[in-house]
Amino acid sequence: MDYTSRDFLDTEFTFYDENQDMVIVKVRDSLDSSKLGYKFTDVSKSDNMWIYYEPMPPHQSSGPSNSSDYPAAAPSGYNYIGTDPVSFRLDRRAPTSEDAGQSGVKNVDQLQENVVLEKVKIPHLEYARFDVFINYPAANRQTHLYMSEYVGTFTHLPSGMVDMSKSVSESSSNSNDEFRIVTIRYSVNAALKRLGITDYNTDIIVTIVSKGARNSGRKTGFTFSDLKQDFHLVLALYCRESMYLARTPCLVLVFFE
């Protein structure tokens, strides 16, 4: 059947409405949703909010910063995340052939650079959310996520599930049924490019904005063991905060220890 033929589109059906009046309807009438009593939302520009989305230009404070003003995370130490944003210096290096080999590729250009929060310790019954920015230490809870400096968000929902980490990799002294331990990777390639950072010798400032800790006490905040840079095979993935916020291309990988 040719669904575009005039004979088909002009085919008539006769009905009687609730007032017993005869109504004649053509097939082509069903192609106009307004005649059917509903209308679809115009999504002709939706690609601009997703595929072709571009964040706001970088803030002036995102330019060259004195990263030495900020401490590096303590390796294998106690790094605390409370209600106030915290900023750390991250020393960077260029990817090597060894990095490529570990990722199963031959060319370092196939690797993406990540910022890694190692062994984040989160209570099972606590809500946790970490918004991460680079070279914008002024970021806070009111900072919008459609900024060029934003690299991603990790969210942990309260759960009563028993932690399996003791049976996998963590010793009982480091993990118990009260906590979940995760390693989070944020892809920063796109953000570095937006900020004009092309030199691997340029250190960056990583700011973590927590929206989960109820107060700034060390017993109720979150901790992580280290902040570092690593490289992995480039993957294409989009994440979004909510249907009301501009979607930012980002990659957040979470590993349960």
C-alpha positions as CSV (number, residue, x, y, z in Angstrom):
1,M,0.0,0.0,0.0
2,D,1.2,3.5,-0.9
3,Y,0.6,5.5,2.3
4,T,1.3,8.7,0.4
5,S,-1.3,8.2,-2.4
6,R,-4.2,10.6,-2.5
7,D,-6.7,7.8,-2.7
8,F,-5.5,6.4,0.6
9,L,-5.2,9.8,2.4
10,D,-8.7,10.9,1.2
11,T,-10.4,7.7,2.3
12,E,-13.4,8.7,4.3
13,F,-15.0,7.2,7.4
14,T,-18.4,8.2,8.6
15,F,-19.2,8.3,12.4
16,Y,-22.0,9.7,14.5
17,D,-21.0,11.8,17.5
18,E,-22.6,11.9,21.0
19,N,-25.2,14.3,19.6
20,Q,-26.1,11.8,16.8
21,D,-24.6,14.2,14.2
22,M,-22.8,12.6,11.3
23,V,-19.1,13.3,11.2
24,I,-16.9,12.5,8.2
25,V,-13.2,11.9,8.8
26,K,-10.4,11.4,6.3
27,V,-7.3,9.4,6.9
28,R,-5.2,12.5,6.3
29,D,-6.9,14.1,9.3
30,S,-5.1,11.7,11.6
31,L,-1.7,13.0,10.5
32,D,-2.5,16.4,12.2
33,S,-2.1,15.8,15.9
34,S,-3.8,19.1,16.7
35,K,-7.1,17.7,15.2
36,L,-6.7,14.7,17.5
37,G,-6.6,17.0,20.5
38,Y,-2.9,16.9,21.4
39,K,0.4,18.6,20.4
40,F,4.0,17.4,20.7
41,T,6.6,19.6,22.4
42,D,8.9,21.2,19.9
43,V,12.3,19.5,20.2
44,S,13.9,20.8,17.0
45,K,16.6,22.5,19.1
46,S,17.1,19.6,21.5
47,D,20.4,18.6,20.0
48,N,21.9,22.0,21.1
49,M,21.2,20.8,24.7
50,W,22.9,17.5,24.3
51,I,25.0,16.5,21.2
52,Y,26.1,20.1,20.4
53,Y,26.1,21.4,23.9
54,E,28.8,23.9,24.8
55,P,29.3,25.1,28.4
56,M,29.9,28.7,29.4
57,P,33.2,30.3,28.7
58,P,35.9,29.8,31.3
59,H,36.1,32.2,34.2
60,Q,39.0,34.5,34.3
61,S,40.1,32.8,37.5
62,S,40.5,29.6,35.5
63,G,43.5,31.0,33.8
64,P,47.0,30.5,35.0
65,S,46.8,29.8,38.7
66,N,49.5,29.4,41.3
67,S,48.9,25.8,42.1
68,S,51.6,25.8,44.7
69,D,49.2,27.7,46.9
70,Y,47.2,24.5,47.3
71,P,48.4,21.3,49.0
72,A,48.7,18.0,47.3
73,A,46.6,15.2,48.6
74,A,48.4,13.1,51.2
75,P,49.3,9.8,49.4
76,S,47.8,6.8,51.3
77,G,46.7,9.3,53.9
78,Y,43.7,10.9,55.4
79,N,42.1,13.4,53.0
80,Y,38.9,14.8,54.3
81,I,35.8,16.1,52.4
82,G,33.4,18.1,54.5
83,T,30.6,20.5,53.8
84,D,33.1,23.2,52.7
85,P,34.7,22.8,49.2
86,V,38.3,21.5,49.3
87,S,41.0,22.2,46.7
88,F,44.1,20.2,46.0
89,R,47.1,20.5,43.7
90,L,47.4,17.7,41.2
91,D,50.9,17.2,39.6
92,R,50.5,16.1,36.0
93,R,52.7,14.2,33.5
94,A,52.5,13.2,29.9
95,P,51.2,9.7,29.0
96,T,53.9,7.1,28.2
97,S,54.0,4.0,26.0
98,E,53.7,2.0,29.2
99,D,50.3,3.7,29.9
100,A,49.2,2.8,26.3
101,G,50.3,-0.8,26.7
102,Q,48.4,-1.2,30.0
103,S,45.3,0.1,28.2
104,G,45.8,-2.2,25.2
105,V,46.5,0.5,22.7
106,K,49.6,1.4,20.6
107,N,49.3,5.2,20.5
108,V,49.2,7.5,23.5
109,D,46.8,9.7,21.5
110,Q,44.1,7.1,22.1
111,L,44.3,7.7,25.9
112,Q,42.2,10.0,27.9
113,E,43.4,11.8,31.0
114,N,41.6,11.2,34.3
115,V,41.5,12.7,37.7
116,V,41.2,9.8,40.2
117,L,39.8,9.9,43.7
118,E,41.1,6.7,45.3
119,K,39.3,4.7,47.9
120,V,36.6,7.2,48.9
121,K,35.0,6.0,52.1
122,I,31.2,6.6,52.3
123,P,28.8,5.3,54.9
124,H,26.2,3.0,53.4
125,L,23.3,5.0,55.0
126,E,24.6,8.5,53.9
127,Y,23.8,10.4,50.8
128,A,26.9,11.6,49.1
129,R,27.5,13.8,46.1
130,F,30.8,15.2,44.8
131,D,30.8,17.9,42.1
132,V,34.4,18.3,40.7
133,F,35.9,21.3,39.0
134,I,39.4,22.0,37.8
135,N,41.2,25.4,38.1
136,Y,38.3,27.0,39.8
137,P,38.9,26.9,43.6
138,A,36.1,29.4,44.1
139,A,33.5,26.7,43.2
140,N,30.9,26.1,45.9
141,R,27.5,24.6,46.4
142,Q,25.8,27.3,44.3
143,T,28.2,27.0,41.4
144,H,26.4,25.9,38.2
145,L,27.4,22.8,36.4
146,Y,27.3,24.3,32.9
147,M,30.7,25.8,33.4
148,S,33.8,25.0,31.4
149,E,35.6,24.1,34.6
150,Y,33.1,21.4,35.6
151,V,34.3,17.8,34.9
152,G,31.7,15.6,36.5
153,T,29.5,14.5,39.5
154,F,29.5,11.3,41.6
155,T,26.3,10.5,43.6
156,H,25.9,7.8,46.2
157,L,22.4,7.0,47.4
158,P,21.8,5.6,50.9
159,S,21.6,1.8,50.9
160,G,21.1,-0.8,53.5
161,M,23.0,-3.4,51.4
162,V,25.9,-5.2,53.2
163,D,29.3,-4.1,51.9
164,M,31.0,-6.8,49.9
165,S,34.4,-5.2,50.0
166,K,35.7,-7.4,52.8
167,S,35.3,-10.4,50.7
168,V,36.8,-8.8,47.6
169,S,39.9,-6.7,48.3
170,E,39.7,-4.7,51.5
171,S,40.9,-6.0,54.8
172,S,38.5,-6.0,57.8
173,S,40.5,-3.2,59.4
174,N,39.8,-0.9,56.5
175,S,36.2,-1.8,55.7
176,N,33.1,-2.9,57.6
177,D,29.4,-3.2,57.1
178,E,29.0,0.6,57.7
179,F,31.1,1.9,54.8
180,R,31.4,1.5,51.1
181,I,34.8,2.2,49.5
182,V,34.9,3.3,45.9
183,T,37.5,4.7,43.5
184,I,36.1,7.4,41.1
185,R,37.6,8.5,37.8
186,Y,36.7,11.8,36.2
187,S,37.6,12.3,32.5
188,V,39.2,15.8,32.2
189,N,40.2,15.9,28.5
190,A,37.3,18.1,27.3
191,A,37.7,20.5,30.3
192,L,41.4,20.8,29.8
193,K,40.9,21.6,26.2
194,R,38.2,24.2,27.0
195,L,40.5,25.9,29.5
196,G,43.4,26.0,27.0
197,I,45.6,23.7,29.0
198,T,47.7,21.7,26.5
199,D,50.9,21.3,28.4
200,Y,51.2,18.2,30.5
201,N,53.7,20.0,32.7
202,T,51.0,22.3,33.8
203,D,49.7,21.3,37.2
204,I,46.0,21.8,37.9
205,I,43.8,22.6,40.9
206,V,41.1,20.1,41.6
207,T,38.2,21.4,43.7
208,I,35.7,18.9,45.3
209,V,32.3,20.3,46.3
210,S,30.5,18.0,48.6
211,K,26.7,18.1,48.9
212,G,26.3,15.2,51.1
213,A,28.1,15.7,54.4
214,R,25.7,17.0,57.1
215,N,28.3,18.9,59.0
216,S,32.0,19.5,58.9
217,G,32.9,17.2,61.7
218,R,35.6,14.6,60.7
219,K,33.5,11.7,61.9
220,T,30.6,12.6,59.6
221,G,32.5,13.7,56.5
222,F,34.0,11.6,53.8
223,T,37.6,10.6,53.2
224,F,39.7,9.4,50.3
225,S,43.2,7.9,50.3
226,D,44.8,9.8,47.3
227,L,44.2,12.1,44.4
228,K,46.1,11.3,41.2
229,Q,46.2,11.4,37.5
230,D,46.0,8.3,35.2
231,F,45.3,7.4,31.6
232,H,42.7,5.0,30.0
233,L,41.4,4.2,26.6
234,V,39.1,6.9,25.3
235,L,35.4,6.0,25.7
236,A,32.4,8.0,24.5
237,L,29.8,8.5,27.3
238,Y,27.5,11.2,28.3
239,C,26.2,11.8,31.8
240,R,23.7,14.3,33.0
241,E,22.7,15.8,36.3
242,S,19.0,16.1,35.7
243,M,16.5,16.9,33.0
244,Y,16.5,20.5,33.9
245,L,20.2,21.1,33.8
246,A,22.3,21.4,30.7
247,R,23.9,18.1,29.9
248,T,27.7,18.1,29.9
249,P,29.8,15.5,28.1
250,C,31.7,13.8,30.8
251,L,32.9,10.4,31.9
252,V,32.8,9.2,35.4
253,L,34.0,5.7,36.1
254,V,33.4,4.2,39.5
255,F,35.2,1.1,40.9
256,F,34.0,-0.6,44.0
257,E,36.9,-1.9,46.0
